[in-house]
């Protein structure tokens, strides 16, 4: 999953030629992975589902 995302990001960076976009996308991807892993851990410890956790904690925060 991660390698596919990185390949797509690299292709996008090559097309735009803007290194800042590349770094922002990497950072965003890592943040998303952190949030997802936090939700998986939360879901294992409680009866919440991963999607419930995601919607309640992260989906609302549009930056």
Secondary structure, DSSP 8 states (H G I E B T S, - for coil): -HHHHHHHHHHHHHHH--HHHHHHHHHHHHHHHHHHHHHHHHHHHSS--HHHHHIIIIIT---
